[in-house]
Structure formats: C-alpha cells, structure tokens
C-alpha cells in the first residue's frame, strides 16, 4: 500500500484528469455531451471532492516531503511536487472553494450549450491552482509574503 506522501500527486491530478476527460469527450461527441450535463458535472464534482478530502486527510496527518512517484514521473520536465502542511492547508481551502463554486453552478445555472465548457474550465483552473500550490519555492515565496503582511498588520 502506498504511503500518504506518495498519494499527494493525486490532489492536482484528479481535477486535471476529470476536466481533460470531459474536454476530450466534448470535442469528440459535442451534441451528446451537451445533453449529458448532469453526469458530466457530477464527474467533475467527484474529482474535486476527492481532491479536497485527500488534501484534508494529508493535512491532518502532517505529511511533508517530496513524493517518490512525482520525482520519478516528472524528472524529465524538471518539475517536482513539494508537499508540506502549508501547501496541504491551502490546497484544502482551494479545493473546498472550487467545490462550493461547482455545487452552486450545478444547482443554479441552466444547462445550455456553453455550460459544459464552463464546468470544464473551472476544473482546469482548479487543477492549475493546485499545481501552483505544490510547485514548491514559487508558492512559498507568495505564501511567506502574504503571511508577513498579515503579521505586520496584526502587530500594528
């Protein structure tokens, strides 16, 4: 059984895979997919929900490090996934916000022609934000700058 650290790459990958699958199906079977908006929305909601649950579970268990699988798969691209408590906390927040956004869209929007493209775009945006959170140094530069400003304001 893989460790929790080795499952960390699934957090940004699940919404990306769900949105990519729906995008390919939309391009291939446009008319049919525009009729199947509810199952498509539920699929993307499920992937974002699984991502949020996994990131919350890893945050609670205080997992940190570099997953072996991500180093092995992404070594040729010179990209690695760095995980720590701050990245899991922010990824839980981002996944929860996108989950609420998708639920609100699912409940209130009419399912017309552009609805599926809209849902797929939200899935890609969620995935790219999660990839940024796990990117390592670039995320921590932004995170540390924000935390310094918040601490400075709290002192004043």
NORJOVEN-V768195 format. One record per residue. N is the residue number from 1. RES is the residue in one letter. PSI is psi as a letter, one per 30 degrees, with the letter a starting at -180 (NA if undefined). NEAR is the number of other ideal C-beta (glycine too) atoms within 12 Angstrom. D_LAST is the distance of its C-alpha to the last C-alpha in whole Angstrom. Layout:
N_RES_PSI_NEAR_D_LAST ; N_RES_PSI_NEAR_D_LAST
This chain:
1_X_k_5_50 ; 2_X_l_13_47 ; 3_X_l_15_43 ; 4_X_e_25_40 ; 5_X_e_27_39 ; 6_X_f_23_42 ; 7_X_f_29_41 ; 8_X_f_40_38 ; 9_X_f_36_40 ; 10_X_f_34_41 ; 11_X_e_44_37 ; 12_X_f_46_37 ; 13_X_e_32_41 ; 14_X_e_36_42 ; 15_X_e_43_41 ; 16_X_e_28_42 ; 17_X_e_26_45 ; 18_X_e_36_45 ; 19_X_e_38_44 ; 20_X_e_21_47 ; 21_X_e_25_50 ; 22_X_e_38_49 ; 23_X_e_27_49 ; 24_X_e_16_52 ; 25_X_e_25_54 ; 26_X_e_30_53 ; 27_X_e_17_54 ; 28_X_e_12_57 ; 29_X_i_16_58 ; 30_X_e_18_56 ; 31_X_e_13_58 ; 32_X_e_15_58 ; 33_X_e_28_55 ; 34_X_f_24_54 ; 35_X_f_18_56 ; 36_X_h_21_54 ; 37_X_e_30_51 ; 38_X_e_19_50 ; 39_X_e_21_51 ; 40_X_e_35_49 ; 41_X_e_33_46 ; 42_X_e_19_46 ; 43_X_e_31_47 ; 44_X_e_45_44 ; 45_X_e_35_42 ; 46_X_e_25_43 ; 47_X_e_39_42 ; 48_X_e_46_39 ; 49_X_e_27_39 ; 50_X_e_25_40 ; 51_X_e_45_38 ; 52_X_e_36_35 ; 53_X_e_24_37 ; 54_X_e_33_37 ; 55_X_e_42_34 ; 56_X_e_26_33 ; 57_X_e_22_35 ; 58_X_e_35_34 ; 59_X_e_29_31 ; 60_X_e_15_32 ; 61_X_g_18_34 ; 62_X_h_16_32 ; 63_X_k_30_34 ; 64_X_l_22_33 ; 65_X_a_25_35 ; 66_X_j_24_37 ; 67_X_k_31_40 ; 68_X_e_20_43 ; 69_X_e_22_45 ; 70_X_e_30_42 ; 71_X_e_23_43 ; 72_X_e_15_47 ; 73_X_e_16_47 ; 74_X_g_23_44 ; 75_X_e_14_45 ; 76_X_f_9_47 ; 77_X_f_12_44 ; 78_X_h_9_42 ; 79_X_k_21_39 ; 80_X_l_25_38 ; 81_X_k_40_36 ; 82_X_k_31_33 ; 83_X_k_43_32 ; 84_X_a_27_29 ; 85_X_e_22_27 ; 86_X_e_26_25 ; 87_X_e_39_27 ; 88_X_e_39_29 ; 89_X_e_26_26 ; 90_X_e_32_26 ; 91_X_e_45_29 ; 92_X_e_29_30 ; 93_X_e_23_27 ; 94_X_e_33_29 ; 95_X_e_42_32 ; 96_X_e_24_31 ; 97_X_e_22_30 ; 98_X_e_38_33 ; 99_X_e_32_35 ; 100_X_e_20_34 ; 101_X_e_27_35 ; 102_X_e_38_38 ; 103_X_e_23_39 ; 104_X_e_16_38 ; 105_X_e_27_40 ; 106_X_e_28_43 ; 107_X_e_14_43 ; 108_X_f_11_43 ; 109_X_k_20_44 ; 110_X_k_12_48 ; 111_X_i_23_49 ; 112_X_a_13_51 ; 113_X_e_15_52 ; 114_X_g_17_48 ; 115_X_e_28_47 ; 116_X_e_36_47 ; 117_X_e_23_46 ; 118_X_e_28_43 ; 119_X_e_42_43 ; 120_X_e_35_43 ; 121_X_e_24_41 ; 122_X_e_37_38 ; 123_X_e_42_40 ; 124_X_e_28_39 ; 125_X_e_26_36 ; 126_X_e_42_35 ; 127_X_e_35_37 ; 128_X_e_21_35 ; 129_X_e_30_32 ; 130_X_e_42_33 ; 131_X_e_33_34 ; 132_X_e_26_31 ; 133_X_e_35_29 ; 134_X_g_41_32 ; 135_X_f_27_32 ; 136_X_c_27_30 ; 137_X_e_16_29 ; 138_X_e_17_28 ; 139_X_e_29_26 ; 140_X_f_23_24 ; 141_X_e_14_23 ; 142_X_e_20_22 ; 143_X_e_27_20 ; 144_X_e_15_18 ; 145_X_e_14_17 ; 146_X_e_16_16 ; 147_X_e_17_14 ; 148_X_e_15_12 ; 149_X_e_14_11 ; 150_X_e_13_10 ; 151_X_e_12_9 ; 152_X_e_11_7 ; 153_X_e_10_5 ; 154_X_e_9_6 ; 155_X_e_8_4 ; 156_X_NA_7_0
